[in-house]
Amino acid sequence: MAFAVPNPKAMLANRGYDSDWFRQDLLLRGILPVIPSRKGRSSTENRLAALQRPQSH
């Protein structure tokens, strides 16, 4: 994968790029994937985010 920016720190993409292998490839290259999850996708990220939300009582 070639990038227009020499050393990107993050990559902003649409839901079409939401796949585990794509996210993993970016992370291995030191690039933070900023990609919204597809509708109906159950991912570890979503579950972790829900656990980290402050509870309002």
C-alpha positions, 0 to 999 in steps of 0.5 A, a space after each residue: 500500500 502506497 501513501 501520499 504522505 510519507 509517514 502518516 500517523 493515522 488513516 481516516 476512512 469510511 465504513 467500506 474499509 472496516 475489516 480486521 485485516 485492513 486495521 491490522 495492516 495499518 497497526 503493523 505499519 504504525 498507523 492508527 486506523 480511524 474507521 467507523 464500524 459497519 452497522 451490525 458488526 460486533 467487535 472487541 473495540 465496541 465491547 471495550 468502549 462500552 465497558 469503559 463508559 462511566 456508569 450514571 446511577 
